[in-house]
Amino acid sequence: MAFFPLPNTSMASGFCIVHNFPPNNWEPVKISKKTIWAIYSDGEKWITKELDTIEIGESKKYFYNDICNAFDKENHPLILLQFRNSSLPKNLDTLPTHEYAYNKVPEWRATVGFTLNSCETSYQGEVNPFPSKASLLTFHPFIQYKNIKNYFLFINIENSPVFREEKIEIYESTTKKFIDKVNVYSNRCNLIEIDDYNFKADELPVFICRKMAGIPFGLGICKDKKMLSLEHTHPPASFVVHGERFKVQSEIKYNWFNTLKSK
């Protein structure tokens, strides 16, 4: 329940539907209306804005441009929605903690997605701040062909409001061939167009970021703008059933990071 992301891109507009009810029927939850706050970074401070209240059992939909329509098309800081009972200062040096005790399995989630013309695509998700000393390894099987434009979407938030710059490296997994390096930023919804790399149907791209973690997505937009698709991968630890899953993840990352070398 920490934060519900409200992303945006230059290609499709973001939305977020928040739900004031738990994701299970056994969790003891305080039955009360909650205040919804929007939190976003200007690169130096977290800026807060009280939106409205939501009753227990109610859902509300928010569009990125309705809250933050002053940003230019090249700068898309991530807006975070949060349930609160208490108020927040107008400016913060670090993200506020949440105020509710809850069971994290399953997570308390929102409906997060994008809209373009009459199309809409979404997933069920939430986001917590990533450590500043973290990394990304993801394989990207979501490339579609024919009449589709393909994008790699990378969402990151950190406790600091600074827009920290790092690089994502792109490889082909079978040949280990280096393809490109692209700048990405913290506290932002980063969009990378990948059709120019001409990956074939039997090739599997790998995206790694050695000094920043985030949530990776495949965003597909039909060229006639009549279809959107959104898919995301899970970190390697998600596929470990027994043992110390994060040690396994560290070993997988260590092996791939040492195998894949950029120019």
Secondary structure, DSSP 8 states (H G I E B T S, - for coil): --BEEE---SSSEEEEEEESS-SSSSS----S-EEEEEEEE-SSSEEEEEEEEE-TT-EEEEEHHHH-TTS-TT--B-EEEEEESS---SEESS----------SS---EEEEEEETTEEEEEEE-B----SS--EEEE------SSEEEEEEEEE--SS-S--EEEEEEEETTTTEEEEEEEEETTEEEEEE-GGG---TT--EEEEETT---EEEEEEEETTS--EEEEE---GGGG--SS-HHHHHHHHHHHHHHH----
